[in-house]
Amino acid sequence: MTICHCTWCQRRTGTAFGTEVVFEIGQVALTGDSVGTYRHHSDESGRWLDVAFCRVCGGNLGFTLEAAPGLRTLPAGAFDDPAWVDAESIQIRHVFVRSRRSWSDLSPLVEQYERHFRTS
């Protein structure tokens, strides 16, 4: 799971961060006519993110990233049973903590990156 504190995720979610569970692209299928996409280009790297959303309700359906081919995210809050999203059973990372909100506390038990862990 990635908890992203970049300003775009703050705007996208309307809160302090975006929380996405990461899957291999073959593990997830988004189907139906109501699935829409929006391509966002990072103002820092220029790379794209394809954000999926429900055309009926506007709900977040996660995204794919140019920087991580073969992976797809789903929003952590979208699962019927969120109990399986547990820090003891999955790896959790905070990214772009350099732009986190001052009122957003971070656990010292979770990996933290000033930028993204994929950034060299």
N, C-alpha and C positions, 0 to 999 in steps of 0.2 A: 504494500500500500504506500502511496506517495501522498504526502500532505504538502501542498504547494502554497507558499506565501507570496508568490509574485503578484504584482499589482493587477495584472490582467485576471488572474484567478479570483482576486478579491472583487473585482468588478463583475466577473462572470457569475459568481455565486452570491454576491451581495453581502458577504461576510468577511472574516479575517483570512480565510484560506479555502482552497479546494481540496477535497479528500477523495482520492481515486484508488480503486483496487485494480491492479494490473494483471492482465491475462495474456496468454498467447492468443493471437488473432483467431485461430481455429477453434478455440474453446468457447467463443461467443458468436451468436448469430442475431443480428437485428433485422427483423423482417416486417413486412407490411407497408402499406402506402403512407402511413402517417409518420414514418421516420424521415426527418429532414436533416440536412447538414449545412454547416457554416464553416468556411475556411478562414482561419485567423492566421495572420503572419506576425511573428514576433518582431517587435520594434527593436529588439536587441540583437537577435541572431539572424533575422530574416527568414527563418525556417517556419514551416506551416504546421498547424494543428487542424484536423478536421473534426469539428465538434458535432456530435449527433444529438438531436432533440426530437421530441414528440410534436408533430405539427398540430395535434388536437389540443394538448394542454400546455405545451411549451416546456415540459419536463426534461431535465438533463439526462442524456443517455450515454455520457462519456465521450471519449475521443480517441483518435489515432494520431501519432506524431511522426513527422518526417524524420526526426532524430532517432526514433526507435522503431524501425520497420519490423513488422511481425508481431507487434504488441498492440493491445486495445485496452482502454480503461473503462471501468464502469463506476459511477459515483457510489461511494460507500453507503450513503443514506438511502439508496434505491432498493436494497434487498429486503424481502419480506421478513427474513429471519437474520438480523444483523449479528447474532450471537457468535457466528463463526469468525467474524472479523475480530481477532483477538491478538494482542501483542505477543503472546507466548507461542502462537501457532503460525503467524506470518511476519515477514520482515516489514518494518515500518520505517519510512524515511521522511524527514522534513527537508524540503528544498526551498531555495530562495529565501532563507531566513533573514537575509540582509534587508528585505523589505517587509518583514513581519510587523504587525501592529504591536505597539508597546503593551497593550492590554491582553495580548495573546500569550499565555504562559506555555513554555515548552518543557516536556519531560526530559530530564537528563538521561533517561534510559533508552531514548530513541535516537538513531543516527540523525545528524544535522549537517546541512551543507549550505554555505553562504550563497552558492549558485545552485547548479544541478549536479548530481553525482556523476552524470555522464559527461560533464564539461571537463575537458582536459586542461 
